[in-house]
Amino acid sequence: MRRILPAPGRFVIGIDAIDELGRHVRHLGTRAFIIGGKTSLSKVETKIRKTLGESDVEIVGIERGLTGCTHGNIGRLTEAGRTLKPDVCVGVGGGVASDTSKAVAFKLGLPIAVVGTTGTTNAESSACSVVYTEKHEFLEDLILPRNPDLVVIDTKIIVETGKNTLEKGMGDALAAKFEAEACHTSQSLNIHGGLGTSASLAAARLCFEKLMAYGEEAKLGVDNGFLTSAVEEAIEAVKLLSGLAWEGSGTAAAHAMHDGLTLIESIAPPNRMHGEIVAFCTLAQLILEHRPKEDFRVIIDWCHRVQLPITLEMLGSTDDKQLWKAAEKACDPKDTMGNMPFKVTPRMVHDAWLMTDLLGKRFLEGKL
């Protein structure tokens, strides 16, 4: 079986990295169609215009009002692109802008550059667009034939997006190590139909090491507007390493359980963000795998210190009837629970959530 390592063509990260956007985009095209949301573009549009102009890249169109990655928006912007005749697309923002611009570029047959402006997501580098309905309900993962040609992450902009943002991205990235290890053990295929490489597994483990070493300090830094080395290490873990890990190796129980819990309205976004749910479900995957108590304690302590939910009440629901329905959804054969190296049943998922909740309460009482 072949092995596949999906990765962006070029990944640029650092302070004021956005100032170099123009010279990198210039390698891709000279007529840019920019796609983003109102908030993200309001922060960086002046800088983008300056850097593209300095490299003689013309902006032929700008979408400033993007609010969701839907088939409607993808279709509308694809038609706009056919009229504008760009030769490169530039996505600017968080997960919605990244995923929509990637899909539009694919449909137009154009190269794509993505500028990430928030620490909550690792969507920038992947060849996957998560598509939702107009009611913001998950619809499907659109798997694209290639990763973005260029990803630019300006760490100063990530910090300027404000407090209580980076931990959401770190919560999602927390799952990378454990899901990658599960997929490699079970020899499961990634979303591109190949086995994971040693490189993607190494990226997953390095991601975890960086989160444990720098995560707490990074959250403190971002929440107070500080751009320290720890902040940069954590941002790289979220934006690059976790992306290489999940896309290259695959996801498993944590993300399948996340998908189940999104059936519960009080937990589903926007009430709780993707990374917050995944963090709790990563703890539950550790229970499924019967990881040593000390390993579990280290990770639940880390989650608590960076203010990620460790009990069902903190997550948003303790309704047992709803949890059973969510557990059944988590075990959907079309989801990634089957990537675990052993069979997982709804009962196992339900009880793993309850045990995580119980241990979370014991931790808060100082009894774990």
C-alpha positions in Angstrom: 0.0 0.0 0.0 1.4 3.4 -0.9 2.1 6.1 1.6 1.0 9.7 1.1 2.2 12.8 2.8 0.0 15.8 1.9 1.5 19.2 2.6 1.3 22.8 1.4 3.6 23.9 -1.3 5.2 26.6 0.8 4.6 27.5 4.5 5.7 30.9 5.7 5.4 31.8 9.4 6.7 34.6 11.7 6.3 38.2 12.8 5.2 40.5 9.9 5.2 37.5 7.5 2.2 39.1 5.8 4.6 41.8 4.5 6.2 39.1 2.3 2.9 37.8 0.8 3.3 39.7 -2.4 6.6 38.2 -3.5 5.4 34.7 -2.7 2.0 35.2 -4.5 3.9 36.6 -7.5 5.2 33.1 -8.2 1.6 31.9 -8.5 0.0 34.7 -10.5 -0.5 38.4 -11.1 -4.3 38.8 -10.9 -5.6 38.0 -7.4 -9.1 37.3 -6.3 -9.2 37.8 -2.5 -11.8 35.9 -0.4 -12.4 36.7 3.3 -14.8 37.8 5.9 -15.5 41.4 7.0 -13.6 41.1 10.3 -10.5 39.4 9.0 -10.1 41.7 6.0 -10.6 44.8 8.1 -7.5 43.8 10.1 -5.1 43.1 7.2 -6.5 44.6 3.9 -4.3 47.6 3.9 -1.2 45.4 4.4 -2.3 43.0 1.7 -2.9 45.8 -0.8 0.6 47.2 0.0 2.5 43.9 -0.3 0.7 42.8 -3.5 1.1 46.2 -5.1 4.8 46.2 -4.4 5.1 42.9 -6.3 2.9 44.1 -9.2 0.1 41.7 -8.3 -3.3 43.3 -9.3 -6.3 42.7 -7.1 -9.2 42.0 -9.6 -11.8 41.3 -6.9 -12.5 41.1 -3.2 -15.1 39.2 -1.3 -15.4 40.8 2.2 -18.7 39.4 3.5 -18.1 35.7 3.7 -20.0 34.1 6.7 -20.0 30.4 5.9 -18.4 27.7 3.8 -21.5 26.5 1.9 -22.1 25.2 -1.5 -24.1 28.3 -2.2 -21.1 30.6 -1.4 -18.7 28.4 -3.2 -20.8 28.4 -6.3 -21.5 32.2 -6.1 -17.8 33.0 -5.8 -16.8 30.5 -8.5 -19.1 32.4 -10.9 -17.7 35.7 -9.7 -14.2 34.3 -10.4 -15.1 33.3 -14.0 -16.2 36.9 -14.6 -13.1 38.5 -12.9 -10.7 36.2 -14.6 -8.0 36.0 -11.8 -5.0 33.7 -12.1 -4.6 33.2 -8.3 -7.0 33.1 -5.4 -6.0 34.4 -1.9 -8.0 33.3 1.1 -7.8 35.5 4.2 -9.2 34.7 7.6 -10.1 31.6 9.7 -11.6 28.2 8.8 -14.5 29.6 6.8 -12.3 31.7 4.5 -9.6 29.1 4.2 -12.1 26.3 3.3 -14.2 28.4 0.9 -11.2 29.9 -0.9 -9.6 26.5 -1.4 -12.8 25.1 -2.9 -13.3 28.1 -5.2 -9.7 27.9 -6.4 -10.2 24.2 -7.1 -13.3 24.8 -9.2 -11.6 27.6 -11.1 -8.5 25.5 -11.6 -6.3 28.2 -10.0 -3.4 28.2 -7.5 -4.4 29.2 -4.0 -2.7 31.2 -1.2 -4.1 31.2 2.3 -3.4 33.9 4.9 -4.4 32.7 8.4 -5.6 35.4 10.8 -6.8 33.4 13.9 -5.3 30.8 16.1 -8.4 28.7 16.4 -8.0 26.5 13.3 -5.4 24.5 11.3 -7.6 24.6 8.2 -5.1 26.8 6.2 -2.7 24.0 5.0 -5.1 21.1 4.3 -6.6 19.8 1.1 -10.0 19.6 2.7 -12.9 22.0 2.8 -15.5 21.5 5.5 -18.9 22.4 3.9 -21.9 23.4 6.0 -25.6 24.0 5.2 -27.0 27.5 5.2 -28.1 26.8 8.8 -24.5 26.2 9.8 -24.9 22.4 10.1 -22.1 20.1 9.0 -22.8 18.8 5.5 -19.6 17.1 4.1 -15.8 17.2 3.8 -14.8 18.2 0.3 -11.5 16.5 -0.4 -9.4 18.5 -2.8 -6.8 17.1 -5.2 -4.0 19.2 -3.8 -3.0 21.3 -0.8 -2.7 25.1 -0.9 0.3 26.3 -2.9 1.1 28.9 -0.2 0.2 29.4 3.4 1.2 32.6 5.3 0.9 32.8 9.1 1.8 36.2 10.6 2.2 35.5 14.3 1.7 39.1 15.2 -1.7 39.1 13.6 -2.6 35.9 15.4 -1.8 37.6 18.7 -3.8 40.7 17.7 -7.0 38.7 17.2 -7.4 38.7 20.9 -7.6 36.6 24.1 -9.3 33.2 24.4 -8.5 32.2 20.8 -5.3 30.1 20.7 -6.4 27.5 23.2 -9.2 26.5 20.8 -6.6 25.7 18.1 -4.4 23.9 20.7 -7.4 21.8 21.8 -7.8 20.5 18.3 -4.1 19.9 17.9 -4.0 18.0 21.1 -5.7 15.0 19.4 -3.1 14.7 16.7 -0.6 12.5 18.5 -3.2 10.0 19.8 -5.2 9.8 16.6 -2.1 9.4 14.5 -0.8 6.6 16.7 -4.1 4.9 16.5 -4.2 5.1 12.7 -0.6 3.9 12.3 -1.4 0.9 14.6 -4.5 0.0 12.7 -2.9 0.7 9.3 -5.8 3.0 8.4 -5.8 5.1 5.3 -5.7 8.9 5.4 -8.2 11.1 3.5 -6.2 10.8 0.4 -6.3 7.0 0.3 -2.7 6.3 1.5 -1.1 5.1 4.6 0.5 7.6 6.9 4.3 8.2 6.7 6.8 8.2 9.5 7.1 12.0 8.9 3.4 12.6 9.6 3.6 10.5 12.8 6.8 12.4 13.9 4.9 15.6 13.2 2.1 14.5 15.5 4.4 13.6 18.3 6.4 16.8 18.0 3.1 18.8 18.0 2.2 17.2 21.3 5.6 17.9 22.8 5.4 21.6 21.8 1.9 21.9 23.2 2.9 20.4 26.6 6.1 22.5 26.7 4.7 25.9 25.6 0.9 25.7 25.6 0.2 27.3 28.9 2.7 30.2 28.5 1.5 30.7 24.9 -2.1 31.1 26.1 -1.0 33.6 28.7 1.0 35.5 26.1 -1.8 35.7 23.6 -4.4 36.6 26.2 -2.2 39.5 27.3 -1.1 40.6 23.8 2.5 39.3 24.2 4.4 37.7 21.2 6.9 35.5 22.9 8.9 32.5 21.6 6.4 30.2 23.4 3.6 31.8 21.4 5.4 31.2 18.1 6.1 27.6 19.0 2.5 26.9 19.9 1.2 28.6 16.7 3.5 26.5 14.6 2.3 23.4 16.4 -1.3 24.3 15.6 -0.9 25.7 12.1 1.7 23.3 10.6 2.5 20.2 12.7 -1.1 19.3 13.6 -2.1 19.8 10.0 0.7 17.5 8.7 -0.3 15.0 11.4 -4.1 14.7 10.9 -4.1 14.9 7.2 -1.1 12.7 6.7 -2.0 10.0 9.3 -5.7 10.3 9.8 -8.2 11.0 12.6 -9.8 8.5 14.9 -11.9 8.4 18.0 -11.5 12.0 19.2 -12.9 13.5 16.0 -15.6 10.9 15.6 -16.7 11.6 19.1 -16.6 15.3 18.3 -18.9 14.7 15.4 -21.3 12.8 17.7 -21.4 15.6 20.3 -22.3 18.2 17.7 -25.7 16.7 17.6 -26.3 18.3 21.0 -27.3 21.9 20.3 -25.9 23.2 23.6 -22.4 21.8 22.7 -22.4 22.3 18.9 -20.7 25.4 17.4 -21.1 28.3 18.0 -21.8 27.4 21.6 -18.6 25.5 21.8 -15.8 25.7 19.2 -14.4 22.7 17.4 -11.1 22.6 19.4 -12.9 22.7 22.7 -15.0 19.7 21.9 -12.0 17.8 20.4 -10.0 18.4 23.5 -12.7 16.8 25.8 -13.0 13.9 23.3 -9.2 13.4 23.3 -9.4 12.8 27.0 -12.2 10.3 26.3 -10.1 8.6 23.6 -7.4 8.1 26.3 -10.1 6.3 28.4 -11.0 4.1 25.5 -7.4 3.2 25.0 -6.9 2.5 28.7 -3.9 4.8 28.9 -2.0 4.9 32.2 -3.5 7.1 34.9 -0.5 9.4 35.1 -0.6 10.1 31.3 -4.3 11.0 31.6 -3.6 13.2 34.6 -0.8 15.2 32.8 -3.1 15.9 29.9 -6.2 16.8 31.9 -4.1 19.1 34.0 -2.8 20.8 30.8 -6.3 21.2 29.5 -7.4 22.8 32.7 -4.5 25.2 32.8 -5.2 26.4 29.2 -9.0 26.7 30.0 -10.3 23.8 27.9 -13.4 21.9 29.2 -12.7 18.8 31.2 -16.3 18.0 32.4 -19.6 17.6 30.5 -21.0 20.6 32.4 -18.1 22.7 31.2 -18.7 21.4 27.7 -22.4 22.3 27.7 -24.6 19.3 28.4 -25.1 16.5 30.9 -28.3 15.1 29.3 -27.8 11.3 29.2 -30.4 10.7 26.6 -28.7 13.1 24.2 -25.3 11.5 25.0 -26.6 8.1 23.9 -27.7 9.6 20.6 -24.3 11.3 20.2 -22.5 8.1 21.0 -24.4 6.3 18.3 -23.5 9.0 15.8 -19.8 8.8 16.9 -19.8 5.2 15.8 -21.2 5.9 12.3 -19.3 3.6 9.9 -18.8 6.6 7.6 -16.9 8.5 10.3 -13.4 7.8 11.6 -14.1 5.6 14.7 -13.2 2.7 12.5 -9.6 3.9 12.4 -9.2 2.8 16.0 -7.2 -0.5 16.3 -10.1 -2.2 18.1 -13.9 -2.2 17.7 -15.6 0.7 19.5 -19.3 0.5 20.4 -21.8 3.3 21.4 -21.7 1.9 24.9 -17.9 2.3 25.1 -18.2 5.9 23.8 -21.0 6.8 26.2 -19.1 5.4 29.2 -15.8 7.0 28.1 -17.5 10.4 28.1 -19.0 9.8 31.6 -15.7 8.5 33.0 -13.9 11.6 31.5 -16.5 13.7 33.2 -16.1 11.9 36.5 -12.3 12.2 36.4 -12.6 15.8 35.4 -14.8 16.5 38.5 -12.3 14.6 40.7 -9.4 16.6 39.3 -11.2 19.9 40.1 -11.8 18.6 43.7 -8.1 17.8 44.0 -8.7 14.0 44.2 -7.1 12.8 41.0 
